[in-house]
Amino acid sequence: MTRLLRDTMEEWAGEVHVPHDLADRALRRRVRRPARVAVLAAGLVAALIAGVTFVAGTVGERPAPAVSVRPADGITLPARPSPAPTDVRADVEHSPPRRLVAAGRLAVSAYYTMKEEPAGGRLRHNVRTWSLYDPRSGGYERTSWGWVDVAPGLQVAAVLERELPARRLGILDLNTRQILKWFELEHPVASVTWSPDGTRVLATAYSSYPDAVERGPEPDSLILRDSPRTGYFILDVGSGEAVYHALPARTADDVPANMNGRQDLGWSLDGTAIWAPTDTEPDRVWYTLDGEPRDAPQGQRYVRYSTESALSPDGRRVLGPDGLPTEITDSATGEIVGRQNVLQLHAWADDDNVLALGCAGSCGDEFDNGLVLVSVDGARMTQLAAYRNSNKQGAWRWVLTPR
């Protein structure tokens, strides 16, 4: 089953239940990758979902690129901890967790749940409710923000107001819970993500709510909707300069294509380029910071459909694809150096251990899963968070951030 189908089934779990196999059909909900409303080809869907009808929409023309610059007026960010902590923190007693979950270089900085809400007529919105790490308590606090992303170091977060897309982007001090500064944007945005060095914010702009589902005239039918992505800002927090570039969404006619409503942009691992997701292979297309098409950065390897590096911090090993078991290979020779009894490999905690999606019991149901720490050879596994039914509406989904 393709990534597109896996993501779509999860979003519609409350409406249509589809049988899934184990291994490569495991639920694939990646960190730092928001849930999305996917568009499916009618013939392919018919083989998987009986009784669901889709009505195709039209593809609009793309406007010419545009650039605008906001006057500079920035802020000084709190210093990141040095050295960063690397201890293991777990909360297997509560779901969602009440205490910080972390291992090695990464921590669960935030998590969200999703709920479908009416939006007028046949329109429905899939809405996130966010909980954010609170250093004061060592746990998590439920928030009213529409979107959050925590900067490396867990000192500040970029936040958007509840009603998305929003024209104000705030920088929140996690220790005081006060907004350090609001940035007014000329175009509304519906997601934010920090650069790897924690100095800039990439904000994806949309003309309307990107996580929308429109019911069709027939029972259980959906009307396909073009993605409302219009472009993006790169905000330099220190200087306050926010530069906007038009970059319309990909469509079914593009190669590679993307028929999803939410098409948030991401940073390269070194912060010198940005990428846009697809719903096929390759899983992303690359752009310069100015929005011009470019080749993929040399030497960088990614976990598929993720912002995380597939290469270990020392560059010696590579995370493999979904499976049961999964595999880690030698980056130079391609030789398998370890197998792990988990569903997915998410991110490197350090050179020898990986944050992964493990399953409860004997993996009789791939949706009964949770965050674990597993060694490269698969011999050691530590449960970090309580197992939960990830196929259930309202299941919590973690976001990983460098500590």
N, C-alpha and C positions, 0 to 999 in steps of 0.2 A: 504494500500500500504506500503511495507516495506521501511526502511530507504534507502536501496540500490537503489530502484526504484525512490524514491523522489530525491535523489542526482543526479542520472543519468538524469532524466528528466530536471532538472535545467541546467545541463551542455549542453544538446542538445536542449535547448529551441529554438535556432535559426534554427534548422534543422527539428525537429519533434514536433508538438504540441499535447499534450495528455490531455484529459479532466481530471480534478481533483475534488474530493469532498472536502468539508470543513473539519474542525476538524482534525482528525488524518491523513488526506491526505494533510494537509497544507504543504507548502514548508518548508523543514527542512534544513536550512543552518545554522549550528551552528558556534558560535564564536570560534576563534583559531583552527577551523577545516577546512583545505583547501579544495577547490573544487577538484573533482577527476573524472577520467574516469572509469566508472564501467562496469563490464562484466556481462551480463545477460543470464540466461538459455533460450534456444531458445523457449521452450514451453511457459514459462511465458511471454516472450516478445511478442510472437505472439498474446496473448490475449489483449495486451495493445497497441502495435505499429504495425499497418498494413503496410506491405510492407518493413519492415526493416529486413535484413537477417544478421545473424552472423555466422562467420566461426571460429570454436574453434582452439586455439593454443595449444601448448604442455607445459607440466610442467617440468621444469628442475630439476636436482638433486641439493641438498643443500650442499655447501661446509662446512667443519668443522670450528668451531669457531676459531677466531684468535684475539690476543690482541697486540696492539702496543702503545707505550707511546712516546709522543713528549717531547723534552727537555723543562724544565720549564723556563718561562720568562714572568711574568704576569704584570698586571697594577693595580693601585688603582682606584676604581670606585668613582664617586662623591657621596656624602652623600644623602640619601633619605630625603625628607621633613618630619619633625616631629614637631607637629602632621600633619598627612596627611589631606588635605582638604576633606570636605564631602558635599560641597554645590552642588546645582543642576545647571547644565549648559545645555542649549538647543539651537538648531538652526533649527527651523522649516521652515525657509524661503528659504533655499538653499538645493539642492540635487545634488551631495553630500554636506555635511556640510562645511562651511567655518570657523566656530568658534567651539571651543572645545565643545564636548558633554560629559557630565559626570553627575553622580548622586551617592551620598554616597561614598562607598569605591572604585567604579570603574569608569573608563573613557574610551571613545573611543580613543585609543592611535594611531590607524592607520586604514586605510580602503583600499580596493583594488577593481579594476574592472577586468573583464576577457574578452579576445578576442581570437578567434581562428585564428592562422596564419599558412600559408603553411610552411612545413619543408622538402620539397623535395619528389618527387614522390607522393605516396598516403598518406604520413604522414602529420598530422596536429598537431600543439602544441597549447594547451590552455595556454595563457600567461597572467600573472597578471601584472597590473600596480598599484604601491603602492603610497599612500599618507600618510605622516607621521606627527604626532603632532609636532608643532613648538612652543615651549614656548616663543620665542621672539615676536611672533605676536598673540599668543593665538588661532591660527587656525591650518590649515593643509597645508603642502607643498608637491607637487607632486615630486616623486623621480625617479631615474633610477635604483634603486636596484632591483635585481631579487627576493629577499625575505627579509622581515624585521620582527623583533619581539622586542617589547619595554619591558624593564625590569620594575618590580614593582618600583613605585616611579617616573616614567616618566622622568628620567634623562639621560638614555642611551638606545641605541638599538643595537641588534645584526643584522648585515646585510650581505647579500651575493651579489656577483657581478651579473650583469644582466644575463649572460649566465649560465643557470643551466644545470646540477649540477656544482658547483663551488668548487675550491680548496682553496679559501681564505675566511676567516670569519673575518669580521671587527667589532669592537666595536665603535659605533658612539656616540659622545657627542651631545645630542639634543640641548643644549644651544648654543654651538659654531658651530655645524654642521661640526666638524672636526673628523676624524678617530683617536681615541686614540691609537689603535694598530690593525695591521693585523696579523692574525694567519694563517700560512700555514698548510694545512691538507694533509695527505698522500692519502686520498680517497675523491673523490668529494662528496659534500652534496647538498641537494636541499631544506632543511627546517631547521630552528633553532627555539628553544623555551627556554625561561629562566626558571630556577628552581624557586620554590615559594619564596625562600629567596633572589633571585636576585644575586647570586654569581656564578652560573654555567650555562652553555649553553648545551642543548641537541641538537645535529645536526644529522639528519638522512641522511645516505649515500645512493647514488644511482649510478648505473653504466651508466645510460642514463636518458634522460628527463622523469620524471614520469607522466606528464600530456599530454601524447601523444595519438592521435587517428589515427588509420590506416584504410584507406578506403579499402573495399574489391573489388573484380572484378565485382560483380553485383551492379546495381544501389542501392544506399542507404544502402549498406552492410558495415559491419565493421569486421575487423579481431581482434580476441581477443589476447591481449598481456599480457604475464606474467609481474608482477611487477618487476622493476629493483632494488628494495631495496636490499642493500648488508649488511648493518650494521649501526653503529652509533658511534659518539664521545660523550664523556662527557668532556667538557672543563671547568676547574677551572680557571676563569678569573684572580683571584688574584695571583695564582702561575704560570699560563700559561701552566699547565700540561693538555694535551689532550690525553685521553685514548680511543682507538678504540676497538670495539667489533664487530665481524661478527654476523649478525642476518638477514638471508634471509627473504624475504617476505613470507606471508602466501599465500596459493593457494586454488583452488576449492576443493582439496583433503583433506585439513586440517579440523579438527573439533575443534573449530569453524573455518569456512572458511573466506577467503577474496579474491575476484577476482578483486580488484581495482588496478590501477597502482600506485597511490600515497598512501603509507601506513606509514605516519609519526608517530613517536613515541611521547609519552607524559609522563609527570611527575605525580607521585602520589601527593596528596595534601600536604603531609609532606616532599616530596623530597627524600624519602628513597627507592623508587622503580620506575620502568617505566612500561608503558603499550603500547601494540600494538593494533590498531583497527581491528575489524572484520566487516563483512557486514551482520551479523546475530545476534543471541543471544547466549551467552552473548556478549555485544557490545565491549569487550576488553579482552585481555589476559595479564597476569602479568609476569614481570621478575624482578630479582634483578638488581642492577646497573651494575653487571658483565654479565648480559644476561642469567642467569639461570632461568628456569621456577619457579614460586612461586605462592602461593595463594594470593588472593586480600588482601590488608591491612585491618586489622580489624577496624571497626568503621567509615569507610569512605564510603560515598554514593555520587554518581555522577549523574548529569544530563546526560541522555543517549547520547552517541556519543559526549561527551563534556569534556572539562577539568575542568568544574566548579563543585563546591560542591552543591549537592542537599540539604544538611543540612544548616539551617540558622546559622549565626555566633555564636548564643548562643546555638545551637544544639537542639532547641525545635521543629522546624518545618521542613517539607520536601516538596520540589517542586515536583509536579506531572507531568505526561506525557503531550504530546500535546493534545489539545482539543479546544473546543469552547462551553462551558467555560472550562478553566483549573481548577485544584484543588490543594490546599495546605493542608497537613495533619499534625496532631500531631505526632511527631517522636516516642513517647512512646506508644500511644494508637491506632494510625492509623485513628483516627477520623478526618473527614473533618473540618478544621477550617476556610476555606474561598474558594470562587469560584471567578474567574476573567474572564471577557469577553475579553480574548486575545487568540491568536493562540498557543503561546509557552511561557514557563517560562524559561528565559535564565540564570539568576544569581542573587544572593542576593546583593542588594545595602546596606542594613542594616537588622536588625532583623525584621523590619516591612514592608519593601518595596522591590520590585523585578523588575529588568530590564527584559522586556518581549517584544515579538513580537506582536504588536497590529495591527489591521486592520482598514482601513479608512471606514467611513460611517457605514453601517450596516453589513459589512463583506460579501457583495454580491460576492466579488472576493477575495480569500485568498491571491492572489499575490499582491494586493494593500495594502502593509503593511509597518510598520516602527517601530522604537525603541520607547518604552514607559516606564514609571515608574508607577507601579501599587501597591497599598497597598494589604496586605494579605487578607483583607475582600473584596477587589474588589471595594470598595466605592470611592476611589480616583485614578485618572489616569491622568498623565501628559505626554503629547507628547514631546519627546526629539529630534526627528529628523523628517524631512519631509517624508511623505509617498512616496513610489516609487513602480514601477512595478518590483518586484523582479524576475519575469519570463522573463524579457527582457534582451537580451544580452547586456552586459556592465553595468548592475545594480551594484551599489556599495555595498560592504559587510564589516561590521564593525568588529573590533577586540577590545575586552575588556581587560583592564589591571588594576590591583590594583594601586590606586593613592599613 
